[in-house]
């Protein structure tokens, strides 16, 4: 009889040890998941911040592009008007400066696109 009691106690200790090991393993996995979640939340926050910054830059560039485009339309309209009147609103030097300015605006717009 004492031998059966010793076997039962040994089996109980073995079961208890296995339970402790399982709980320890489960606790370690839960800690790893928690660490991963914290890292992912921080990364997500950083990415959201970068996204907001990039969206702001895009809005500024779009506004600048539209402004430059409007300037070009106005300059072209002035040029067409001057050419249609055949009266020289601009001297040849001024026309060259205007053409140069238009080319510069086009280059800037293209570089932003």
N, C-alpha and C positions, 0 to 999 in steps of 0.2 A: 503494500500500500504506500509506503513512503516513496517508493520509486515513482509511482504514478503522480504523486503530489509534486515531486521534483520536476517531472516532465511537464506537468501543467504549468508550474511556475516558470519554467524555461520558455515554454510556448507563449505564455503571457508577456514575458519580458521581450521576447522576439517580436511579438505583435506590437508591443508598445514602442519598441525601437523603430520598427518599420513605419508606424504612425508618425513618430517624431520626425523621421527622415522625410516622409511625404509632406508633412506640414512645413518643414524647413525648406524643401524644394519649392513648394507652392508659395511660401513667403518670398523667396528669392525671385521667383518669376513675377510676382506682383510688384516687387520693388523695381525690377527692370522695366516693367510696363509703365510704372509711374514715372521713372526717369525719362523714358522715351516720350511720354505724353508731355512732360514739362519742356523737353527740348523742342518737340514739334510745335508746341504753343508759342515758344519764343521765336522759332523760325518763321512761323505764320505771321506773327506780329511784325517782324522785320520785313517780310515780303509785302505785307499790306502797306507798310510805310513807304517802301520803295515804289510800289504801284501808285500810291497817291502822289508821290513826287514826280513820277514819270507822266502821270495824267496832267498834272499842273504844267509841266514843261510843254506837253503836247498842246494844251490850250493856249499857252503863250505863243508858241510857234504858229499855231493856226491863226491867232489874232494878228500876229505880225505879218504873216503871209497875206491875209486878207487886206491889211492896211497897205502893204506894198503893191498888191494887185490893184487896189483902188487908185493909188498914186499913178501907176502905169496907165490905167484907163484915162485918168484925167490928162496926163501928158500926151497921150495919143490923141485924145479929143482936141486938145489945144493945137497939136500939130496938124491934124486933119483940117481943123477950122482955118488955120493960117494958110494951109496949102489951097484950100477951096476958095479963099478970098483973093488969093494970089497977091495979097499985100503982105509984105514981109513984116510980121510982128517981131521976128527974130532976125538978128544978123546971122551971117554964115557961121561966125564963131559961136553964137548962142545956139544955133541948130546943132552944131557939132557937140557942144557941151550937153545939150539935151539928149542927143543920140547916145553919147557916152554914158550919161546917167541912166538911161533906159537899159542899156546893156548891163550895167552894174547891178541894177535892180533884178534883172532876169537871172544873172549869175547867182545873186544872193538867194533868190527864190528857189532856183534849181538846187542849190547846195542844201537848202533846208528840207527839200522834198526827198 
